[in-house]
């Protein structure tokens, strides 16, 4: 069996009998039991089954979900494993390596315990003998049939649970330690396993306040090895308790706290804000990998870093260590920076992205994709960066998750970027067609919808994939699998296909089912005196008033949404055959879902109101949405005139009318 480190943390590629099989590993769904037979017993084709191997390489030993559902999360997220390994290597006093096969009992005693194949295991009813028997059975590594749910262990486990209150602290830790050696159960809710870990959780919670800080963190570390951190009451209570004693935490203890926060995912906002103050005080004592663990904790709880000094320090520290920082650390840092970025940080972030550009080939493609994504919320476009990431990704395309591919397509779409590798988009389309991706698409159908939409930005419409994505069966699957609604993406894709790929003959959406989605995603038409106007709305209103002054009346213009799948309205003019301006029919009663097509016997002009969001930062490169809108309006028959905000508002006083006249009428 071979572990391929290039495969992302939700995917595991293994070699069994010289055949490769790529398995998706279900994420955060503990009771997905219908996948059981698929994972365990498909071995006739050389496919992976956890019972196929008597031993595992030590590097893989910790990657499998221990003590919880193998069908849910066989492959533990590599970022958590790597973060834990960092703390191990740095000698954190409350961090232990996974017990693995290090816990060994006398072999004769192990063999005798193995002979119990029927009935209950025999033992004396006292704490020491119960614990010793549990240790013996737990430490027997060759017993592949050892099952915590087996009836023969029922009395032992019940006695163990009854004995927990009488045990010393060291014995409680022993139980946690040896429990790590048991094979995974079908779920965390199986009867005997649930009874045992729930009882341990209650007992640890009961003793929490009496334990030293080091012992508290050590017990939490064992819950991590058992892959139960997120659902134990102990872990949640410990985070709250540590939040009350932040001033007394060392830098290592603070890092371990953020690691636990990362596992818990849901932590109250005031606590995270309070932790940030102490991170700032101790950050000079941390190395770049520990900063990565801290960023991982904040990112997983979706808490932005508010302190600008801390952001500056993280970026400076990362730039200084760029040549040695690894994939996991740079990805964790970049994801948290993206979670924290705002317009006032644009220059700082552009400097950081420009520095990262020189190291793209030193990291895995996924890290490069996250770096490109860092610029998307603030429209920071670094020339050449996407081309490097695309080239690096293309060399290992078959091992990149669909989730990452859709993110890279999004970056290309947002920045209106056509890669130097001309065959990149066709390679992605071929990858989406590949049968190897079918199971991944069925688990993450939203990624297919997103990928097709971002390809539409590039005017690429793969018909077979569109037919699959818009099929009612797939839409039902999408609704079942996706936590957030994809209605906006679906309706946008449907309109794009109608306008730019009219030869498409596959299934389409029923627009009537999406009326509310369309209404909710269409911006308002700004009116004079309207309160709380956005910059875009103010720009639209200023431009409208100037055109009314030039043309001599409001009846010569129409501010509306010709394309229902775009948020911002534009300004429409109409000219006769002789070139004279004519009144424009108003469309206040037009159904919101209908596309506004120009009259065939008229010359219709669309004045695109291109505000700041239509261009990238500093270099004013038009974004993909702007160019797709222009392309689709032209496809409908409009003559499109872009009015960029940076030209309009930079006109000298009194010259704006002349500027508009030249842009619109002198064509």
C-alpha positions, 0 to 999 in steps of 0.5 A, spaced: 500 500 500 502 506 497 501 513 500 501 519 495 502 525 499 500 529 493 493 528 493 489 533 497 487 531 504 480 529 502 483 524 497 487 518 498 490 514 492 493 507 494 496 502 490 493 495 492 496 489 487 499 494 482 492 497 481 490 504 483 484 506 486 482 513 488 477 514 493 473 520 496 473 520 503 466 523 506 467 529 510 464 531 516 458 526 515 458 521 521 452 517 519 453 516 512 452 509 513 449 507 506 457 508 504 459 502 508 459 496 503 462 501 498 468 502 502 469 495 505 468 490 501 470 492 494 476 488 493 475 484 487 478 489 483 484 490 488 480 496 491 482 498 498 479 495 504 481 496 511 481 489 512 485 487 507 492 489 510 495 486 516 499 492 518 500 499 515 506 503 514 507 507 520 506 514 516 499 511 515 497 509 521 495 515 524 491 517 518 485 513 519 479 514 523 481 511 530 475 509 534 470 512 530 466 511 523 471 508 518 466 510 512 465 517 514 472 519 515 477 514 513 483 519 511 484 524 517 485 531 514 492 532 512 492 539 515 490 537 522 495 531 522 501 535 519 499 541 525 499 536 530 506 533 527 509 540 528 507 540 535 510 533 536 516 535 533 517 542 537 516 538 544 510 540 546 509 537 553 502 536 552 502 533 545 503 525 544 504 521 538 499 516 536 500 510 541 500 506 534 503 499 536 508 502 541 503 499 547 505 492 548 503 487 553 506 480 554 505 476 548 503 470 552 498 474 555 496 476 549 495 470 546 491 467 552 486 473 551 485 471 543 483 464 545 476 467 547 472 467 541 466 465 544 462 468 550 465 473 555 472 475 556 473 472 563 476 477 569 476 479 576 471 484 578 476 490 581 479 496 578 486 494 576 484 487 573 479 490 569 484 495 566 489 490 565 485 486 561 482 492 557 490 493 556 491 486 554 486 486 549 487 493 546 494 492 545 494 485 541 495 488 534 494 481 530 487 480 532 484 483 526 477 480 528 477 485 535 471 489 535 469 493 540 462 491 539 463 484 540 458 481 545 464 477 548 467 484 550 460 486 553 461 485 560 468 487 560 466 494 557 460 495 562 465 493 568 470 498 565 465 504 565 462 502 572 470 503 574 471 509 571 469 514 577 474 509 582 480 510 577 486 515 578 487 520 573 493 516 570 488 510 569 483 514 566 489 516 561 491 509 560 484 507 558 484 513 553 491 511 550 489 504 549 482 505 546 486 508 540 489 501 539 482 499 537 479 498 530 474 503 527 467 502 529 461 503 524 459 509 527 460 513 533 453 511 535 454 504 536 452 501 542 458 499 546 463 504 543 458 510 545 457 507 552 465 507 553 467 514 550 461 518 553 462 515 560 470 517 559 467 524 556 463 525 562 468 523 567 474 527 564 469 533 564 468 532 571 475 532 573 477 538 568 477 543 574 481 539 578 487 537 573 493 541 572 493 545 565 498 540 562 494 534 564 488 538 561 491 539 554 494 532 554 487 529 555 484 533 549 490 530 545 488 523 546 481 525 544 484 528 538 487 521 537 480 518 537 478 523 532 472 525 537 474 532 539 469 535 535 463 532 539 466 531 546 463 535 551 470 535 554 473 539 548 468 544 548 469 545 556 476 546 556 476 551 550 472 555 555 476 554 561 482 556 557 479 562 555 478 564 562 486 564 563 489 566 557 494 571 561 497 564 564 498 561 557 505 560 554 506 561 547 506 553 546 499 552 550 496 558 546 498 554 539 495 548 542 489 552 544 488 554 537 489 547 534 483 545 539 479 550 536 480 548 529 478 541 531 472 544 534 470 549 529 464 552 533 467 557 538 464 564 541 466 570 537 468 574 543 473 568 545 476 568 539 477 576 539 480 576 546 485 570 544 487 575 538 490 580 543 494 574 546 496 572 540 499 579 538 503 579 545 506 572 543 507 572 536 514 574 536 516 567 540 512 563 534 516 560 528 512 560 521 509 553 522 506 555 529 503 561 526 500 556 521 497 553 526 494 559 529 491 561 522 488 554 521 484 555 528 482 562 526 480 560 519 476 554 521 472 558 525 471 563 520 473 568 524 477 574 521 484 577 524 482 584 525 488 587 528 492 590 522 499 589 526 498 582 527 496 581 519 502 585 518 506 581 522 504 574 519 505 577 512 512 579 514 514 573 517 511 569 512 515 573 506 522 572 511 521 565 511 518 564 504 524 559 502 522 554 507 515 555 509 511 548 507 505 547 503 500 546 509 503 552 513 503 557 507 496 554 505 493 555 512 496 562 512 493 564 505 486 562 507 486 566 513 489 572 510 483 571 505 478 570 510 481 577 513 482 581 507 479 588 506 480 594 501 485 598 506 489 592 506 490 591 498 497 594 498 500 589 503 496 583 500 499 585 493 506 585 496 505 579 499 502 575 493 507 578 488 513 575 493 509 568 493 509 568 485 516 567 485 515 560 489 509 557 486 513 551 483 516 550 490 509 548 493 504 543 491 499 546 486 493 547 491 497 552 495 498 556 489 491 556 487 489 559 494 494 564 493 491 566 487 484 566 490 487 571 496 487 576 491 479 575 488 475 579 494 480 585 493 481 584 486 488 584 486 491 581 479 498 580 479 500 579 472 503 572 471 501 569 477 495 565 474 499 562 468 504 559 473 499 556 477 495 554 471 502 551 469 503 547 475 496 545 476 496 542 469 502 537 470 498 534 476 491 535 474 488 528 475 490 529 482 487 535 483 480 535 487 474 538 483 473 543 489 480 546 487 479 546 480 473 550 480 477 555 485 482 556 479 477 556 474 473 562 478 480 566 479 481 565 471 473 568 470 474 573 475 480 576 472 478 575 465 484 571 464 486 566 458 492 562 460 498 562 456 497 554 456 491 554 451 489 547 452 488 548 459 480 549 459 480 543 454 484 539 459 479 541 465 473 539 461 476 532 459 477 531 466 470 533 468 468 528 463 473 522 466 469 517 469 474 517 475 470 524 477 463 521 477 463 519 484 466 525 486 461 529 482 456 525 485 458 527 492 460 535 490 455 536 485 456 544 486 463 544 484 460 541 477 455 547 477 461 552 479 466 549 474 461 550 468 459 557 470 466 559 470 467 556 463 461 560 461 465 566 463 470 564 458 465 563 452 466 555 453 460 551 453 461 543 454 454 540 451 454 533 455 456 536 461 451 542 461 446 536 459 448 533 465 448 539 470 441 541 468 438 535 468 432 534 473 435 528 476 442 532 477 438 538 480 435 533 485 442 531 487 444 538 488 439 540 493 440 534 497 448 534 497 449 542 498 448 546 504 447 552 501 443 554 495 446 554 488 439 557 485 443 564 483 449 560 479 444 555 476 439 561 473 446 565 471 448 558 467 441 557 464 441 564 461 448 564 459 447 558 455 440 561 452 444 567 449 451 564 447 450 557 446 443 557 442 444 550 439 444 547 445 438 542 445 439 539 452 434 540 458 433 547 461 431 550 467 424 552 469 424 559 469 418 560 473 421 556 479 427 561 480 422 567 479 424 569 487 431 568 486 431 572 480 428 578 484 432 577 489 439 578 485 437 584 481 439 591 484 434 596 485 434 602 480 437 608 483 432 614 484 434 621 485 433 622 493 434 615 494 437 614 501 444 610 502 446 609 495 452 605 494 458 608 490 455 604 484 448 606 484 451 614 485 455 613 479 449 610 475 445 616 477 450 621 476 451 618 469 443 618 468 443 625 469 448 627 465 445 623 459 438 627 460 442 633 460 445 632 453 439 628 450 434 633 453 429 629 457 428 622 461 424 619 455 430 618 451 433 613 456 431 607 460 435 605 466 434 597 466 436 590 467 436 587 460 440 581 462 436 578 468 442 575 471 446 581 472 445 585 479 447 592 476 442 596 471 445 599 465 443 605 461 439 604 454 439 609 448 435 608 441 437 611 435 433 611 428 435 609 421 437 616 420 442 616 426 437 621 430 436 619 438 429 617 439 425 616 445 426 609 449 420 604 450 420 604 458 419 597 460 416 597 467 411 592 466 416 587 463 416 580 467 423 580 471 425 574 468 425 576 461 431 578 457 430 585 454 432 584 446 433 590 442 428 592 436 431 589 429 429 596 426 433 600 431 440 602 433 440 600 440 446 602 445 447 600 452 451 604 456 455 600 461 456 603 468 462 600 470 464 602 477 470 600 481 468 593 482 468 592 474 476 593 474 482 590 478 486 594 483 491 599 480 491 596 473 484 597 472 484 590 468 476 589 466 474 583 470 470 577 467 463 579 469 464 585 466 467 582 459 461 577 459 456 582 460 459 586 454 459 580 450 452 577 451 449 584 450 453 584 443 450 577 442 443 580 443 444 586 438 446 592 442 452 597 441 455 597 448 459 603 450 463 602 457 464 608 461 469 606 466 469 610 473 476 612 473 475 616 466 468 619 468 470 622 475 477 624 472 474 629 467 476 636 468 470 640 471 465 642 465 468 637 460 464 631 462 459 632 457 464 633 452 467 626 454 460 622 454 459 625 447 465 623 444 464 616 447 457 615 445 455 619 439 462 619 436 462 612 434 
